[in-house]
Amino acid sequence: MRKTYTWLAWTIAGCVFVQAASIAFGFGGMAGYVQGGGVVDKALVESGTASNFTGELGFPTHEIVGGMVVPLVALVLLAISFFVKVPGARKWAAILFGLVFLQIMAGYSIRDVPYVGALHGANALAVLLTAVHAARLVRRGDRATNESPTARVTV
């Protein structure tokens, strides 16, 4: 269970990198498209074609990973945390799940309140750092259990 917990936490951290890369790819491609004379409007967004500009696949990648993969992995991590015998595992899995929930709510609220985008970006960093901390908890827990007070030798 410890390895599963660690793997799930590192998976969430990796997904944050995929999220950042995909949205940068999408907006970078869109900026190049507009700079070249293209127009991004409702008709383009709803066209359903994936050949309008380079980087267009960054947007659905960001949406799928952030809207489906990360929440599912965070939920499984929270469930697994109840079976892992590591101090703080449940607490950090719950914090991570809460941050992921906030991230989803912020992501879907950006269209209504664009200023929420700043929260969405900052919270992504919090998700990343919390996932890394949760993944490293197991290693710290292993060191604490391997180092028993009777193993110390005094001369």
ChimeraX commands (.cxc) that place a marker at each C-alpha (Angstrom):
marker #1 position 0.00,0.00,0.00 radius 0.5
marker #1 position 2.90,2.36,0.70 radius 0.5
marker #1 position 4.20,2.03,-2.84 radius 0.5
marker #1 position 0.72,2.59,-4.25 radius 0.5
marker #1 position 0.27,5.70,-2.10 radius 0.5
marker #1 position 3.64,7.04,-3.22 radius 0.5
marker #1 position 2.98,6.21,-6.87 radius 0.5
marker #1 position -0.42,7.93,-6.81 radius 0.5
marker #1 position 0.99,11.07,-5.17 radius 0.5
marker #1 position 3.83,11.26,-7.73 radius 0.5
marker #1 position 1.27,10.71,-10.50 radius 0.5
marker #1 position -0.65,13.78,-9.37 radius 0.5
marker #1 position 2.59,15.79,-9.28 radius 0.5
marker #1 position 3.41,14.62,-12.80 radius 0.5
marker #1 position -0.07,15.52,-13.99 radius 0.5
marker #1 position 0.49,19.09,-12.80 radius 0.5
marker #1 position 3.49,19.28,-15.14 radius 0.5
marker #1 position 1.38,17.88,-17.98 radius 0.5
marker #1 position -1.26,20.50,-17.17 radius 0.5
marker #1 position 1.22,23.37,-17.27 radius 0.5
marker #1 position 2.83,22.15,-20.47 radius 0.5
marker #1 position -0.45,21.53,-22.28 radius 0.5
marker #1 position -1.99,24.91,-21.46 radius 0.5
marker #1 position 1.25,26.69,-22.44 radius 0.5
marker #1 position 1.27,24.69,-25.70 radius 0.5
marker #1 position -2.35,25.65,-26.38 radius 0.5
marker #1 position -2.01,29.35,-25.63 radius 0.5
marker #1 position 1.35,29.58,-27.39 radius 0.5
marker #1 position -0.14,28.07,-30.53 radius 0.5
marker #1 position -3.18,30.29,-30.31 radius 0.5
marker #1 position -1.01,33.41,-29.90 radius 0.5
marker #1 position 0.96,32.45,-33.00 radius 0.5
marker #1 position -2.28,31.84,-34.89 radius 0.5
marker #1 position -3.62,35.28,-33.95 radius 0.5
marker #1 position -0.30,36.95,-34.73 radius 0.5
marker #1 position -0.41,35.37,-38.18 radius 0.5
marker #1 position -3.80,36.95,-38.86 radius 0.5
marker #1 position -6.10,34.24,-37.52 radius 0.5
marker #1 position -9.20,35.06,-35.51 radius 0.5
marker #1 position -10.26,33.18,-32.40 radius 0.5
marker #1 position -14.00,33.50,-31.92 radius 0.5
marker #1 position -16.92,31.36,-30.81 radius 0.5
marker #1 position -17.22,29.78,-34.25 radius 0.5
marker #1 position -13.59,28.61,-34.14 radius 0.5
marker #1 position -13.90,27.25,-30.62 radius 0.5
marker #1 position -17.08,25.33,-31.43 radius 0.5
marker #1 position -15.90,24.10,-34.85 radius 0.5
marker #1 position -14.68,20.81,-33.41 radius 0.5
marker #1 position -11.73,20.58,-35.77 radius 0.5
marker #1 position -8.24,20.02,-34.43 radius 0.5
marker #1 position -6.34,21.60,-37.30 radius 0.5
marker #1 position -6.97,25.30,-36.78 radius 0.5
marker #1 position -3.57,26.06,-35.23 radius 0.5
marker #1 position -0.54,24.36,-33.77 radius 0.5
marker #1 position -1.07,23.66,-30.09 radius 0.5
marker #1 position -4.83,23.37,-30.26 radius 0.5
marker #1 position -4.65,19.91,-28.66 radius 0.5
marker #1 position -3.21,21.52,-25.54 radius 0.5
marker #1 position -6.64,22.73,-24.46 radius 0.5
marker #1 position -8.46,19.36,-24.43 radius 0.5
marker #1 position -5.39,17.73,-22.89 radius 0.5
marker #1 position -5.50,20.29,-20.08 radius 0.5
marker #1 position -9.22,19.71,-19.62 radius 0.5
marker #1 position -9.07,15.90,-19.64 radius 0.5
marker #1 position -6.09,15.58,-17.32 radius 0.5
marker #1 position -7.35,18.27,-14.94 radius 0.5
marker #1 position -11.04,17.44,-15.10 radius 0.5
marker #1 position -10.89,13.65,-15.02 radius 0.5
marker #1 position -7.47,12.11,-14.36 radius 0.5
marker #1 position -6.27,14.23,-11.42 radius 0.5
marker #1 position -9.58,14.14,-9.49 radius 0.5
marker #1 position -9.83,10.37,-9.93 radius 0.5
marker #1 position -6.24,9.79,-8.80 radius 0.5
marker #1 position -6.74,12.16,-5.84 radius 0.5
marker #1 position -9.87,10.27,-4.78 radius 0.5
marker #1 position -8.08,6.90,-5.02 radius 0.5
marker #1 position -5.14,8.36,-3.05 radius 0.5
marker #1 position -7.53,9.48,-0.32 radius 0.5
marker #1 position -9.09,6.00,-0.16 radius 0.5
marker #1 position -5.69,4.28,-0.09 radius 0.5
marker #1 position -4.47,6.64,2.65 radius 0.5
marker #1 position -6.78,4.93,5.15 radius 0.5
marker #1 position -4.81,1.69,4.74 radius 0.5
marker #1 position -1.29,3.13,4.74 radius 0.5
marker #1 position 0.39,3.03,8.12 radius 0.5
marker #1 position 2.29,6.28,7.72 radius 0.5
marker #1 position 1.78,9.18,10.12 radius 0.5
marker #1 position 0.08,12.06,8.32 radius 0.5
marker #1 position -0.83,10.10,5.18 radius 0.5
marker #1 position -4.57,10.60,5.63 radius 0.5
marker #1 position -4.19,14.27,6.50 radius 0.5
marker #1 position -2.07,15.09,3.45 radius 0.5
marker #1 position -4.22,13.01,1.11 radius 0.5
marker #1 position -7.29,14.89,2.38 radius 0.5
marker #1 position -5.56,18.26,1.97 radius 0.5
marker #1 position -4.52,17.28,-1.54 radius 0.5
marker #1 position -8.06,16.18,-2.39 radius 0.5
marker #1 position -9.39,19.51,-1.10 radius 0.5
marker #1 position -6.90,21.44,-3.20 radius 0.5
marker #1 position -7.82,19.40,-6.28 radius 0.5
marker #1 position -11.50,20.12,-5.63 radius 0.5
marker #1 position -10.71,23.85,-5.34 radius 0.5
marker #1 position -8.68,23.61,-8.55 radius 0.5
marker #1 position -11.62,22.12,-10.44 radius 0.5
marker #1 position -14.04,24.74,-9.13 radius 0.5
marker #1 position -11.62,27.54,-10.03 radius 0.5
marker #1 position -11.04,26.07,-13.49 radius 0.5
marker #1 position -14.72,25.95,-14.31 radius 0.5
marker #1 position -15.33,29.44,-12.86 radius 0.5
marker #1 position -12.72,31.23,-14.97 radius 0.5
marker #1 position -15.19,31.98,-17.77 radius 0.5
marker #1 position -17.55,33.71,-15.35 radius 0.5
marker #1 position -14.91,35.46,-13.23 radius 0.5
marker #1 position -11.61,35.76,-15.12 radius 0.5
marker #1 position -9.72,36.90,-12.01 radius 0.5
marker #1 position -10.17,33.39,-10.64 radius 0.5
marker #1 position -7.47,32.43,-13.16 radius 0.5
marker #1 position -4.85,33.78,-10.75 radius 0.5
marker #1 position -6.20,31.50,-8.01 radius 0.5
marker #1 position -6.24,28.59,-10.47 radius 0.5
marker #1 position -2.57,29.07,-11.32 radius 0.5
marker #1 position -1.44,29.59,-7.73 radius 0.5
marker #1 position -3.48,26.63,-6.52 radius 0.5
marker #1 position -1.81,24.45,-9.16 radius 0.5
marker #1 position 1.49,25.12,-7.40 radius 0.5
marker #1 position -0.11,24.21,-4.08 radius 0.5
marker #1 position -1.37,20.93,-5.59 radius 0.5
marker #1 position 2.12,20.19,-6.91 radius 0.5
marker #1 position 3.87,20.90,-3.60 radius 0.5
marker #1 position 1.29,18.98,-1.57 radius 0.5
marker #1 position 1.52,15.97,-3.89 radius 0.5
marker #1 position 5.32,15.95,-3.61 radius 0.5
marker #1 position 5.08,16.24,0.18 radius 0.5
marker #1 position 2.56,13.39,0.34 radius 0.5
marker #1 position 4.79,11.20,-1.83 radius 0.5
marker #1 position 7.81,11.87,0.37 radius 0.5
marker #1 position 5.89,11.11,3.59 radius 0.5
marker #1 position 6.29,7.38,3.03 radius 0.5
marker #1 position 10.08,7.63,2.82 radius 0.5
marker #1 position 10.14,9.72,5.99 radius 0.5
marker #1 position 7.86,7.19,7.69 radius 0.5
marker #1 position 10.18,4.34,6.66 radius 0.5
marker #1 position 13.18,6.12,8.18 radius 0.5
marker #1 position 11.31,6.71,11.43 radius 0.5
marker #1 position 10.31,3.05,11.81 radius 0.5
marker #1 position 13.78,1.72,10.88 radius 0.5
marker #1 position 15.48,3.91,13.44 radius 0.5
marker #1 position 14.51,2.43,16.79 radius 0.5
marker #1 position 15.83,3.81,20.10 radius 0.5
marker #1 position 17.27,0.40,21.07 radius 0.5
marker #1 position 19.43,0.32,17.95 radius 0.5
marker #1 position 21.59,3.19,19.21 radius 0.5
marker #1 position 24.88,2.17,20.70 radius 0.5
marker #1 position 26.56,4.34,23.30 radius 0.5
marker #1 position 30.19,3.93,24.21 radius 0.5
marker link #1:1,2 radius 0.2
marker link #1:2,3 radius 0.2
marker link #1:3,4 radius 0.2
marker link #1:4,5 radius 0.2
marker link #1:5,6 radius 0.2
marker link #1:6,7 radius 0.2
marker link #1:7,8 radius 0.2
marker link #1:8,9 radius 0.2
marker link #1:9,10 radius 0.2
marker link #1:10,11 radius 0.2
marker link #1:11,12 radius 0.2
marker link #1:12,13 radius 0.2
marker link #1:13,14 radius 0.2
marker link #1:14,15 radius 0.2
marker link #1:15,16 radius 0.2
marker link #1:16,17 radius 0.2
marker link #1:17,18 radius 0.2
marker link #1:18,19 radius 0.2
marker link #1:19,20 radius 0.2
marker link #1:20,21 radius 0.2
marker link #1:21,22 radius 0.2
marker link #1:22,23 radius 0.2
marker link #1:23,24 radius 0.2
marker link #1:24,25 radius 0.2
marker link #1:25,26 radius 0.2
marker link #1:26,27 radius 0.2
marker link #1:27,28 radius 0.2
marker link #1:28,29 radius 0.2
marker link #1:29,30 radius 0.2
marker link #1:30,31 radius 0.2
marker link #1:31,32 radius 0.2
marker link #1:32,33 radius 0.2
marker link #1:33,34 radius 0.2
marker link #1:34,35 radius 0.2
marker link #1:35,36 radius 0.2
marker link #1:36,37 radius 0.2
marker link #1:37,38 radius 0.2
marker link #1:38,39 radius 0.2
marker link #1:39,40 radius 0.2
marker link #1:40,41 radius 0.2
marker link #1:41,42 radius 0.2
marker link #1:42,43 radius 0.2
marker link #1:43,44 radius 0.2
marker link #1:44,45 radius 0.2
marker link #1:45,46 radius 0.2
marker link #1:46,47 radius 0.2
marker link #1:47,48 radius 0.2
marker link #1:48,49 radius 0.2
marker link #1:49,50 radius 0.2
marker link #1:50,51 radius 0.2
marker link #1:51,52 radius 0.2
marker link #1:52,53 radius 0.2
marker link #1:53,54 radius 0.2
marker link #1:54,55 radius 0.2
marker link #1:55,56 radius 0.2
marker link #1:56,57 radius 0.2
marker link #1:57,58 radius 0.2
marker link #1:58,59 radius 0.2
marker link #1:59,60 radius 0.2
marker link #1:60,61 radius 0.2
marker link #1:61,62 radius 0.2
marker link #1:62,63 radius 0.2
marker link #1:63,64 radius 0.2
marker link #1:64,65 radius 0.2
marker link #1:65,66 radius 0.2
marker link #1:66,67 radius 0.2
marker link #1:67,68 radius 0.2
marker link #1:68,69 radius 0.2
marker link #1:69,70 radius 0.2
marker link #1:70,71 radius 0.2
marker link #1:71,72 radius 0.2
marker link #1:72,73 radius 0.2
marker link #1:73,74 radius 0.2
marker link #1:74,75 radius 0.2
marker link #1:75,76 radius 0.2
marker link #1:76,77 radius 0.2
marker link #1:77,78 radius 0.2
marker link #1:78,79 radius 0.2
marker link #1:79,80 radius 0.2
marker link #1:80,81 radius 0.2
marker link #1:81,82 radius 0.2
marker link #1:82,83 radius 0.2
marker link #1:83,84 radius 0.2
marker link #1:84,85 radius 0.2
marker link #1:85,86 radius 0.2
marker link #1:86,87 radius 0.2
marker link #1:87,88 radius 0.2
marker link #1:88,89 radius 0.2
marker link #1:89,90 radius 0.2
marker link #1:90,91 radius 0.2
marker link #1:91,92 radius 0.2
marker link #1:92,93 radius 0.2
marker link #1:93,94 radius 0.2
marker link #1:94,95 radius 0.2
marker link #1:95,96 radius 0.2
marker link #1:96,97 radius 0.2
marker link #1:97,98 radius 0.2
marker link #1:98,99 radius 0.2
marker link #1:99,100 radius 0.2
marker link #1:100,101 radius 0.2
marker link #1:101,102 radius 0.2
marker link #1:102,103 radius 0.2
marker link #1:103,104 radius 0.2
marker link #1:104,105 radius 0.2
marker link #1:105,106 radius 0.2
marker link #1:106,107 radius 0.2
marker link #1:107,108 radius 0.2
marker link #1:108,109 radius 0.2
marker link #1:109,110 radius 0.2
marker link #1:110,111 radius 0.2
marker link #1:111,112 radius 0.2
marker link #1:112,113 radius 0.2
marker link #1:113,114 radius 0.2
marker link #1:114,115 radius 0.2
marker link #1:115,116 radius 0.2
marker link #1:116,117 radius 0.2
marker link #1:117,118 radius 0.2
marker link #1:118,119 radius 0.2
marker link #1:119,120 radius 0.2
marker link #1:120,121 radius 0.2
marker link #1:121,122 radius 0.2
marker link #1:122,123 radius 0.2
marker link #1:123,124 radius 0.2
marker link #1:124,125 radius 0.2
marker link #1:125,126 radius 0.2
marker link #1:126,127 radius 0.2
marker link #1:127,128 radius 0.2
marker link #1:128,129 radius 0.2
marker link #1:129,130 radius 0.2
marker link #1:130,131 radius 0.2
marker link #1:131,132 radius 0.2
marker link #1:132,133 radius 0.2
marker link #1:133,134 radius 0.2
marker link #1:134,135 radius 0.2
marker link #1:135,136 radius 0.2
marker link #1:136,137 radius 0.2
marker link #1:137,138 radius 0.2
marker link #1:138,139 radius 0.2
marker link #1:139,140 radius 0.2
marker link #1:140,141 radius 0.2
marker link #1:141,142 radius 0.2
marker link #1:142,143 radius 0.2
marker link #1:143,144 radius 0.2
marker link #1:144,145 radius 0.2
marker link #1:145,146 radius 0.2
marker link #1:146,147 radius 0.2
marker link #1:147,148 radius 0.2
marker link #1:148,149 radius 0.2
marker link #1:149,150 radius 0.2
marker link #1:150,151 radius 0.2
marker link #1:151,152 radius 0.2
marker link #1:152,153 radius 0.2
marker link #1:153,154 radius 0.2
marker link #1:154,155 radius 0.2
view
